[in-house]
Amino acid sequence: MGNKYVIGVDLGGTKISTGIMSRQGDILGKAVTIPTDANKPRKKILGNIKKSINTALNSAKITIGSISGVGIGSPGPLDIERGIILTPQNLPNLHYCNIKQEIQSVYSLPVYANNDANCFVLGECCFGAGKGAKIACGLTLGTGLGCGIVINGKIFAGATDTAAEIWCSPYLNGNFEDYISGRGIQKIYKNKSLRIAYPAEIAKWAEGGDVDAKLAWNEFGKHLGFVLSYIVNLIDPELIILGGSISNAYELFYQTMEKSLRENINPRPRETVKVVKAKLGDISGVIGAASLALSNIK
């Protein structure tokens, strides 16, 4: 790898976060976050991506000549090989945009695009909670549910680039995402209390002793444990990493999660598999996207 640094772009429906990362996983200067303007024309959104890259370069005080490649984490689905964003719900004006080609044409650098949940797991395996794991799975628990698998330092994408897209799998009277997501905990709490609240509020109230809130998180953990049991029985990972805003309530749901997980998996992984919180925090998406570039350029 001739040059020292890579660029990571975490492209979301609300914001774009970009940073310059060293081969050791350090962010130079500060990661930059700007609005995506997802409802504006494609040209404006692409302009925002370029603006975030240029601002991150200025923050790091380096030039584009010091960069080896660009990684982009985007909501799926994607055509990963060609670098095309297909039909993500929260990026309607980028449907069928060849993001790889668009960024390459400006910076003349190798560009790699992948699902943002895949990038999250890769970043954690390279520089966070999953460092050293040969087989790891990660879940992003936010407004929705994301999932990714990393094997021997590489993202496992599957035959059609949709490996680990478990959110739509049928579960009870809905699907996995209906139960293990931000809107999942909101629904569970509403069913118990008849009140509408945000996940952060439900967590705060549970910590304060609110019975309905505590019961809601217990039920959330039970559902999450069941879902994790399917993953463990199928791919037998060493480690499962939980990220996203809902993982901040880990202490409120981990006991019921662990119980339902261990009760429903094979005896050998029951003794060994670990479930841990992500370590990279708010810049996990940036580090994950940069790790995507790093893993392809090496």
VOPAGU-2260 file (C-alpha; in pm, 1 decimal, decimal comma):
REM VOPAGU-2260
SITE   aa  ch    i         X         Y         Z
SITE  MET   A    0       0,0       0,0       0,0
SITE  GLY   A    1     187,7     304,2    -128,1
SITE  ASN   A    2       7,3     584,8      52,1
SITE  LYS   A    3     -66,3     600,6     419,5
SITE  TYR   A    4    -432,0     695,6     441,8
SITE  VAL   A    5    -782,5     603,0     328,8
SITE  ILE   A    6   -1111,3     793,7     326,5
SITE  GLY   A    7   -1424,9     658,4     493,0
SITE  VAL   A    8   -1766,4     794,8     394,8
SITE  ASP   A    9   -2068,0     694,4     604,6
SITE  LEU   A   10   -2362,4     785,3     381,2
SITE  GLY   A   11   -2700,8     797,9     553,0
SITE  GLY   A   12   -3046,3     926,0     478,8
SITE  THR   A   13   -3002,5    1216,8     721,7
SITE  LYS   A   14   -2630,4    1287,2     735,1
SITE  ILE   A   15   -2296,1    1214,9     572,1
SITE  SER   A   16   -1997,6    1153,8     800,4
SITE  THR   A   17   -1648,1    1140,8     650,6
SITE  GLY   A   18   -1299,9    1096,4     791,1
SITE  ILE   A   19    -940,2    1029,0     693,4
SITE  MET   A   20    -799,5     714,6     854,8
SITE  SER   A   21    -448,0     579,0     892,9
SITE  ARG   A   22    -359,2     213,1     846,1
SITE  GLN   A   23    -357,9     185,0    1226,7
SITE  GLY   A   24    -723,4     293,8    1250,0
SITE  ASP   A   25    -664,4     649,3    1370,8
SITE  ILE   A   26    -880,3     934,9    1239,1
SITE  LEU   A   27    -671,4    1236,0    1135,6
SITE  GLY   A   28    -811,8    1572,3    1237,0
SITE  LYS   A   29   -1185,6    1530,1    1294,1
SITE  ALA   A   30   -1455,8    1330,3    1121,9
SITE  VAL   A   31   -1684,0    1572,6     937,8
SITE  THR   A   32   -2063,8    1548,0     944,5
SITE  ILE   A   33   -2294,1    1740,8     711,5
SITE  PRO   A   34   -2660,3    1699,3     606,8
SITE  THR   A   35   -2730,2    1456,4     322,5
SITE  ASP   A   36   -3020,1    1665,7     182,8
SITE  ALA   A   37   -3169,6    1335,1      68,5
SITE  ASN   A   38   -3481,5    1495,8     -77,3
SITE  LYS   A   39   -3282,6    1732,2    -298,2
SITE  PRO   A   40   -3166,4    1648,5    -654,2
SITE  ARG   A   41   -2898,6    1382,2    -705,2
SITE  LYS   A   42   -2640,8    1641,4    -810,6
SITE  LYS   A   43   -2680,5    1821,3    -475,8
SITE  ILE   A   44   -2640,2    1498,3    -274,0
SITE  LEU   A   45   -2329,0    1398,6    -468,2
SITE  GLY   A   46   -2197,4    1751,1    -417,0
SITE  ASN   A   47   -2245,3    1707,6     -43,2
SITE  ILE   A   48   -2044,9    1383,3     -47,3
SITE  LYS   A   49   -1760,5    1559,4    -228,8
SITE  LYS   A   50   -1784,5    1854,3      11,4
SITE  SER   A   51   -1754,8    1619,7     310,2
SITE  ILE   A   52   -1446,5    1453,8     159,2
SITE  ASN   A   53   -1276,8    1786,4      87,3
SITE  THR   A   54   -1359,3    1920,1     435,4
SITE  ALA   A   55   -1221,4    1602,1     597,4
SITE  LEU   A   56    -899,2    1637,0     395,5
SITE  ASN   A   57    -865,1    1996,2     516,9
SITE  SER   A   58    -927,8    1889,0     877,0
SITE  ALA   A   59    -658,7    1620,8     845,5
SITE  LYS   A   60    -422,6    1870,7     679,6
SITE  ILE   A   61    -332,6    1633,3     399,8
SITE  THR   A   62    -380,1    1632,1      22,8
SITE  ILE   A   63    -557,2    1381,4    -197,4
SITE  GLY   A   64    -213,6    1259,9    -308,8
SITE  SER   A   65    -168,5    1093,1      31,3
SITE  ILE   A   66    -485,0     883,5     -11,7
SITE  SER   A   67    -489,0     523,6    -135,7
SITE  GLY   A   68    -864,1     472,7    -170,2
SITE  VAL   A   69   -1217,4     559,3     -62,6
SITE  GLY   A   70   -1467,0     336,6     116,9
SITE  ILE   A   71   -1837,8     420,2     120,6
SITE  GLY   A   72   -2090,3     264,4     356,4
SITE  SER   A   73   -2444,1     310,8     225,5
SITE  PRO   A   74   -2790,8     186,3     313,2
SITE  GLY   A   75   -2875,5    -119,0     102,9
SITE  PRO   A   76   -2957,6    -281,4    -121,5
SITE  LEU   A   77   -2647,9    -232,3    -337,2
SITE  ASP   A   78   -2478,6    -391,5    -633,6
SITE  ILE   A   79   -2150,8    -417,8    -446,1
SITE  GLU   A   80   -1931,2    -529,8    -735,3
SITE  ARG   A   81   -2033,2    -238,1    -959,6
SITE  GLY   A   82   -2078,0      10,2    -676,1
SITE  ILE   A   83   -2439,2      93,2    -756,1
SITE  ILE   A   84   -2687,8     208,5    -492,9
SITE  LEU   A   85   -3010,5      24,7    -576,4
SITE  THR   A   86   -3333,7     110,6    -391,7
SITE  PRO   A   87   -3277,9     215,1     -25,9
SITE  GLN   A   88   -3592,5     370,6     120,0
SITE  ASN   A   89   -3413,2     664,9     277,1
SITE  LEU   A   90   -3212,8     765,8     -33,6
SITE  PRO   A   91   -3481,3     781,3    -307,1
SITE  ASN   A   92   -3291,7    1031,8    -522,6
SITE  LEU   A   93   -2984,0     808,4    -535,9
SITE  HIS   A   94   -3166,9     501,3    -666,7
SITE  TYR   A   95   -2952,0     327,8    -931,0
SITE  CYS   A   96   -2670,5     580,2    -883,1
SITE  ASN   A   97   -2324,2     441,1    -957,8
SITE  ILE   A   98   -2163,7     595,1    -651,0
SITE  LYS   A   99   -1832,5     422,1    -723,3
SITE  GLN   A  100   -1806,6     579,8   -1068,6
SITE  GLU   A  101   -1920,5     921,9    -947,9
SITE  ILE   A  102   -1651,6     949,0    -679,5
SITE  GLN   A  103   -1377,2     786,0    -888,2
SITE  SER   A  104   -1434,1    1039,9   -1165,4
SITE  VAL   A  105   -1359,7    1326,8    -925,7
SITE  TYR   A  106   -1066,6    1191,5    -724,1
SITE  SER   A  107    -911,0     929,4    -955,3
SITE  LEU   A  108    -883,8     683,0    -667,0
SITE  PRO   A  109   -1007,6     326,6    -612,6
SITE  VAL   A  110   -1358,2     345,5    -460,0
SITE  TYR   A  111   -1538,4      63,8    -277,2
SITE  ALA   A  112   -1902,0      64,7    -167,3
SITE  ASN   A  113   -2083,1    -172,6      64,8
SITE  ASN   A  114   -2382,0    -199,3     294,3
SITE  ASP   A  115   -2341,1      24,2     599,5
SITE  ALA   A  116   -2411,8    -261,9     843,1
SITE  ASN   A  117   -2142,2    -472,9     674,3
SITE  CYS   A  118   -1898,6    -182,4     710,6
SITE  PHE   A  119   -1989,8    -143,8    1077,9
SITE  VAL   A  120   -1895,0    -506,7    1151,2
SITE  LEU   A  121   -1577,2    -484,6     944,8
SITE  GLY   A  122   -1463,0    -173,8    1131,7
SITE  GLU   A  123   -1528,2    -337,6    1468,5
SITE  CYS   A  124   -1336,0    -648,0    1356,0
SITE  CYS   A  125   -1040,3    -442,0    1236,9
SITE  PHE   A  126   -1015,3    -187,4    1516,6
SITE  GLY   A  127   -1289,3    -241,3    1777,3
SITE  ALA   A  128   -1470,9    -504,2    1979,9
SITE  GLY   A  129   -1417,1    -779,9    1723,0
SITE  LYS   A  130   -1042,7    -741,3    1678,7
SITE  GLY   A  131    -885,6   -1084,5    1636,6
SITE  ALA   A  132   -1213,0   -1270,6    1572,3
SITE  LYS   A  133   -1209,6   -1501,1    1269,8
SITE  ILE   A  134   -1589,0   -1524,4    1239,1
SITE  ALA   A  135   -1801,0   -1238,5    1368,7
SITE  CYS   A  136   -2152,6   -1113,1    1319,1
SITE  GLY   A  137   -2272,1    -764,2    1403,8
SITE  LEU   A  138   -2613,8    -606,0    1443,6
SITE  THR   A  139   -2694,5    -236,5    1425,1
SITE  LEU   A  140   -2994,7    -170,7    1645,2
SITE  GLY   A  141   -3131,5     169,4    1550,5
SITE  THR   A  142   -3452,8     292,1    1393,9
SITE  GLY   A  143   -3434,5     -30,9    1194,8
SITE  LEU   A  144   -3219,2    -344,7    1202,4
SITE  GLY   A  145   -2893,8    -400,6    1016,6
SITE  CYS   A  146   -2671,0    -706,6    1018,1
SITE  GLY   A  147   -2335,3    -808,8     872,4
SITE  ILE   A  148   -2093,1   -1101,3     875,6
SITE  VAL   A  149   -1712,7   -1083,1     861,8
SITE  ILE   A  150   -1503,8   -1395,2     803,8
SITE  ASN   A  151   -1122,8   -1380,1     822,1
SITE  GLY   A  152   -1123,2   -1002,7     786,2
SITE  LYS   A  153   -1351,8    -993,2     482,8
SITE  ILE   A  154   -1719,6    -907,7     451,4
SITE  PHE   A  155   -1929,5   -1208,5     353,0
SITE  ALA   A  156   -2172,3   -1069,2      95,7
SITE  GLY   A  157   -2340,9   -1385,1     -32,0
SITE  ALA   A  158   -2442,2   -1477,8    -386,4
SITE  THR   A  159   -2655,0   -1166,8    -445,6
SITE  ASP   A  160   -2488,2    -921,9    -202,7
SITE  THR   A  161   -2771,4    -970,2      50,4
SITE  ALA   A  162   -2612,9   -1201,8     307,6
SITE  ALA   A  163   -2722,2   -1113,0     664,7
SITE  GLU   A  164   -3022,2    -907,2     548,0
SITE  ILE   A  165   -3223,1   -1069,7     823,0
SITE  TRP   A  166   -3451,6    -775,1     898,5
SITE  CYS   A  167   -3728,8    -910,6     673,7
SITE  SER   A  168   -3726,8   -1265,9     813,4
SITE  PRO   A  169   -4074,7   -1366,0     941,5
SITE  TYR   A  170   -4111,2   -1361,2    1319,6
SITE  LEU   A  171   -4430,7   -1392,1    1525,7
SITE  ASN   A  172   -4687,5   -1159,1    1366,2
SITE  GLY   A  173   -4432,9    -956,5    1172,1
SITE  ASN   A  174   -4060,9    -976,1    1101,0
SITE  PHE   A  175   -3734,5    -945,5    1295,2
SITE  GLU   A  176   -3715,2    -568,3    1247,4
SITE  ASP   A  177   -4063,3    -521,1    1394,4
SITE  TYR   A  178   -3931,6    -648,4    1727,5
SITE  ILE   A  179   -3558,3    -573,0    1752,5
SITE  SER   A  180   -3526,5    -208,3    1652,9
SITE  GLY   A  181   -3610,9     133,9    1785,5
SITE  ARG   A  182   -3965,2     106,7    1668,6
SITE  GLY   A  183   -3973,7    -245,1    1816,4
SITE  ILE   A  184   -3905,3    -126,5    2171,7
SITE  GLN   A  185   -4154,0     158,0    2121,2
SITE  LYS   A  186   -4422,8     -89,9    2018,7
SITE  ILE   A  187   -4347,0    -324,8    2309,7
SITE  TYR   A  188   -4360,6     -37,7    2558,5
SITE  LYS   A  189   -4684,2      99,6    2413,7
SITE  ASN   A  190   -4847,9    -242,5    2445,0
SITE  LYS   A  191   -4758,0    -251,5    2815,8
SITE  SER   A  192   -4817,3     109,6    2917,7
SITE  LEU   A  193   -5048,9     252,2    2647,2
SITE  ARG   A  194   -4796,8     536,2    2620,5
SITE  ILE   A  195   -4592,2     647,2    2320,4
SITE  ALA   A  196   -4226,0     721,5    2393,8
SITE  TYR   A  197   -3884,8     730,4    2226,9
SITE  PRO   A  198   -3634,3     450,8    2305,4
SITE  ALA   A  199   -3407,6     688,5    2500,7
SITE  GLU   A  200   -3702,6     787,6    2721,3
SITE  ILE   A  201   -3799,2     423,8    2778,7
SITE  ALA   A  202   -3439,2     351,0    2881,8
SITE  LYS   A  203   -3428,8     649,1    3117,6
SITE  TRP   A  204   -3756,6     549,8    3280,7
SITE  ALA   A  205   -3643,0     187,0    3318,1
SITE  GLU   A  206   -3325,0     302,9    3490,1
SITE  GLY   A  207   -3544,5     509,0    3720,1
SITE  GLY   A  208   -3749,9     204,2    3820,1
SITE  ASP   A  209   -4055,2     235,5    3592,3
SITE  VAL   A  210   -4204,2    -115,8    3591,0
SITE  ASP   A  211   -4354,6    -104,1    3240,3
SITE  ALA   A  212   -4029,2      26,1    3094,8
SITE  LYS   A  213   -3823,9    -243,9    3268,8
SITE  LEU   A  214   -4064,7    -513,9    3145,9
SITE  ALA   A  215   -4047,4    -374,3    2792,2
SITE  TRP   A  216   -3668,0    -400,3    2783,9
SITE  ASN   A  217   -3685,3    -752,8    2928,1
SITE  GLU   A  218   -3918,4    -853,7    2646,9
SITE  PHE   A  219   -3696,8    -679,8    2389,7
SITE  GLY   A  220   -3400,2    -882,0    2515,7
SITE  LYS   A  221   -3595,6   -1205,6    2487,8
SITE  HIS   A  222   -3681,2   -1134,3    2123,0
SITE  LEU   A  223   -3322,7   -1033,3    2048,4
SITE  GLY   A  224   -3190,2   -1354,7    2204,4
SITE  PHE   A  225   -3417,6   -1564,4    1983,1
SITE  VAL   A  226   -3297,1   -1383,4    1671,6
SITE  LEU   A  227   -2933,0   -1423,8    1774,9
SITE  SER   A  228   -2991,3   -1796,2    1828,9
SITE  TYR   A  229   -3081,4   -1839,3    1462,6
SITE  ILE   A  230   -2758,0   -1663,0    1363,1
SITE  VAL   A  231   -2544,1   -1871,9    1599,1
SITE  ASN   A  232   -2699,0   -2201,2    1489,3
SITE  LEU   A  233   -2643,4   -2111,6    1124,2
SITE  ILE   A  234   -2294,3   -1958,8    1106,9
SITE  ASP   A  235   -2140,3   -2045,0    1448,9
SITE  PRO   A  236   -1960,4   -1711,5    1506,6
SITE  GLU   A  237   -1709,1   -1654,9    1783,5
SITE  LEU   A  238   -1855,2   -1316,3    1855,1
SITE  ILE   A  239   -2169,1   -1108,5    1806,3
SITE  ILE   A  240   -2125,8    -730,5    1822,1
SITE  LEU   A  241   -2418,6    -501,3    1902,3
SITE  GLY   A  242   -2410,2    -140,1    1784,2
SITE  GLY   A  243   -2652,5     138,3    1704,4
SITE  SER   A  244   -2837,7     371,3    1939,1
SITE  ILE   A  245   -3044,0      93,3    2101,6
SITE  SER   A  246   -2726,8     -84,4    2216,5
SITE  ASN   A  247   -2679,8     201,4    2465,3
SITE  ALA   A  248   -2954,2      29,7    2669,5
SITE  TYR   A  249   -2752,0    -295,8    2677,4
SITE  GLU   A  250   -2759,2    -322,4    3057,8
SITE  LEU   A  251   -3140,4    -317,8    3050,1
SITE  PHE   A  252   -3187,0    -611,7    2812,7
SITE  TYR   A  253   -2871,6    -825,4    2823,5
SITE  GLN   A  254   -2991,4   -1070,0    3091,9
SITE  THR   A  255   -3306,5   -1182,5    2906,6
SITE  MET   A  256   -3114,5   -1170,7    2577,6
SITE  GLU   A  257   -2845,9   -1403,5    2715,4
SITE  LYS   A  258   -3104,3   -1639,5    2863,7
SITE  SER   A  259   -3307,1   -1682,6    2544,5
SITE  LEU   A  260   -2989,1   -1706,7    2334,2
SITE  ARG   A  261   -2825,8   -1980,0    2545,4
SITE  GLU   A  262   -3148,4   -2180,5    2574,2
SITE  ASN   A  263   -3186,6   -2202,9    2196,0
SITE  ILE   A  264   -2839,0   -2279,1    2059,6
SITE  ASN   A  265   -2624,2   -2587,2    2023,1
SITE  PRO   A  266   -2426,7   -2705,8    2327,9
SITE  ARG   A  267   -2077,4   -2618,9    2201,8
SITE  PRO   A  268   -2136,1   -2253,6    2107,5
SITE  ARG   A  269   -2349,5   -2218,4    2420,1
SITE  GLU   A  270   -2022,4   -2236,3    2615,1
SITE  THR   A  271   -1813,3   -2012,8    2391,5
SITE  VAL   A  272   -2003,0   -1753,7    2186,2
SITE  LYS   A  273   -1985,6   -1398,6    2321,6
SITE  VAL   A  274   -2218,8   -1104,1    2273,3
SITE  VAL   A  275   -2051,4    -766,4    2324,5
SITE  LYS   A  276   -2119,1    -397,5    2272,1
SITE  ALA   A  277   -1947,7    -216,5    1986,7
SITE  LYS   A  278   -1646,1      -4,4    2085,3
SITE  LEU   A  279   -1604,8     249,7    1807,1
SITE  GLY   A  280   -1896,6     472,2    1904,9
SITE  ASP   A  281   -2018,7     761,7    1690,8
SITE  ILE   A  282   -1745,0     722,4    1429,0
SITE  SER   A  283   -1798,9     347,7    1377,0
SITE  GLY   A  284   -1955,1     411,0    1035,0
SITE  VAL   A  285   -1659,5     620,1     920,1
SITE  ILE   A  286   -1401,8     369,7    1048,0
SITE  GLY   A  287   -1602,7      84,5     894,2
SITE  ALA   A  288   -1616,3     250,0     551,8
SITE  ALA   A  289   -1244,8     334,3     569,7
SITE  SER   A  290   -1172,4     -25,8     671,8
SITE  LEU   A  291   -1356,1    -138,4     357,9
SITE  ALA   A  292   -1106,7      54,7     146,1
SITE  LEU   A  293    -816,3     -70,3     356,4
SITE  SER   A  294    -921,6    -437,5     324,2
SITE  ASN   A  295    -945,1    -409,8     -55,1
SITE  ILE   A  296    -623,3    -216,6    -112,3
SITE  LYS   A  297    -390,4    -432,5     100,4
